[in-house]
Amino acid sequence: MKMDKIRDRLKADRPMVSVTLRMPSDVIADLKRIAPMKGIRGYQALIRAYVGSGLREDLEKYEASQLDKVLAQLRVQGVSEDTLRKALKRAA
């Protein structure tokens, strides 16, 4: 994920949107029990943390797979592995 996107996501004043989500009552009870153990004030914040964590993981996988596709196409076009390695190193 790009640094400017990460900085934006760390801002405390990000706009919020209400979402209605139906969940089993036992899951909500477990969330309420676990939240304080994880140092989180409430179960809704814990849900946001879980969703955010899973989303970041999926975005990382998706972006990595897109990069793999680009690299594969560059290889087909004859770009050398050495050139690709150097470009990836500079980009990191």
N, C-alpha and C positions, 0 to 999 in steps of 0.2 A: 504494500500500500504506500502511496506517495506521502511524503512528509507533511505537505500542506493539508492533505485530507486527514491525517492523523491529528495534527494540531487542531483542526476544526472539530474533530470528534471529542477532544479533551476539554472543550469549552463547557463551562457549567450552565451557561445561559442559552443552550441550543433550544430551538423551538420544539415543542412537544405536541403530539396529536393523540387524542384519546382513542383507544381501541377496545372494543368489547370482545372478550374471549371466554368461551365456555370451557371450564375445566372441571374434572372430578373433584369433589369436596375433599377427598383424602389427599389429593395432590396439593391442594391449597394448604391443608393442614401441615403437610410435610414441609412445604416451602416456608411457612410461618415458623416452623420449628428450626429449620436449618439456617435461615437468614441471620439470626443473631450469632450463631456459631461461626459464621463466615465474616462477622463484623459488618453486616449490612443491616440497615435500620428496618426495612420492611420487606415483605414478600414480593411486592411489585417491583422494587429495585432489584431483587434477586432474579426475577423473571427477565427483566431488562438485561441484567448481566449475562444470564444464560443465553438469551437470544443474540446479544452482541458478540459473545464468544463464538457461538456456532456460525454466525454470519461472517465474522472475520476469517474463520477457518475455511469456510466455503469460498469466500472471495479470493483468499490466497491460493487455493487449489485451482479455481477458475482462471485466475491471472497467470498462474504457472503453466496451466495447460495451453493457454493462448500463446505464451512465450515459446513453449515447446513446438507449437505449430509453426510459428514464425521461423524458429531456428531450423526446423525440418525443411521449410521452403527455401531458406537461404542455402542450405546444404545442396538441395536439388539444383539451385542456380549456380553452384560451383564455388560458393564462399568457403574458404578453408577453415578447418577447425581452429587453427591458430588465430585467425582473424576474429572468429566468433568468441573465443576465450578472452581475447584482449578487449573486445567490445563489452562483454558481460562484466569483466573486471572493472572497467572504467565506469560502467553504469551503476555498479554497486557502490 
